[in-house]
């Protein structure tokens, strides 16, 4: 069954896939993210997704002249290995795609995930992370995207269990390199680190520092890190996750500006939230976070109003409906 790709933002991914080992180009990782965003919560199997070639080139920021490169990228996604498990007793590997069809006559691409990825992308009910396609498409480095996913998975666990230990974590340097820049060599059956990243200073400059800078500028979370040495050699890296409060505030203000277009409605919502904050008093530890939650309820149409404000809202809704009906006459 084919499904035409639409405009969606939510990606839900099993945490095991987030820390699996594979190496993709920036275009490839954005393409896989785009495909992942098309999966619906209730899907029990993968569809063959169909989309216009120009649409996907636009999403990936590629020009039409890059059409041949797109074909090569798709072919590589059928042969690139994802190492999900690699222990003494358990080896589990797969690929991203099992099929693609370029229909030149209709200017379409038909494509499907490999079915082995079903436990990692479909019907997830525990140990998963919600990601944003819009945020992923803004990043300019594939390594930033991988780090964004890692930070979001850790922050998600923290939000669920309020376990502060999730905001600090440590990776052995070789393990972390394998996740970020490792490429599986099927001939040697080993995950190999790209030569340009074997030296720690090169890895720091080309991966860690780029991730840090981009996430500090564009992410809801960013990280600080500390190299841990054994003797003179860096053997592990300790990370600490920080909330990017300035970005969160900026995004929140933009959402307000975008959604609260009518002055009367803006005043009504602001008054209701003001009352709720006043009633809660010192029980609210973080007023900004509380206001954000209330605004989210408003965006979803679930904000509860006091009786007098509800009457005003009903009148505003009646007037808005009357205006729409008059325009249609």
Buried (B, 14 or more C-beta within 10 A) or exposed (E): EEBEBEEBEBBBBBBBBBBBBBBBBBBBBBBBBBBBBBBEEEBEEBBBBBBBBEBBBEBBEBEEEBBEBBBEBBEBBBEBBBBBEBEEEEEEBBBBBBEBEBEEEEEBBBBBBBEBBBEBBBEBEEEBBEBBBEBBBBBEBBBBBBBBBBBBBBBBBBEEEEEEEBBEBEBEBEBBBBBBBBBBEEEEEBBBBBEEBEEBEEBBEBBBEBBBEBBBEBBBBBBEBEBBEEEEEBEBBEBEBBBBEEBBEEEBEEBBEEEBEEEEBBEBBBBBBEEBBEEEEEEBEEEEEBBBEBBEBBEEEEBEBEEEBEEBBEEBEEEEEEEEEEEEE
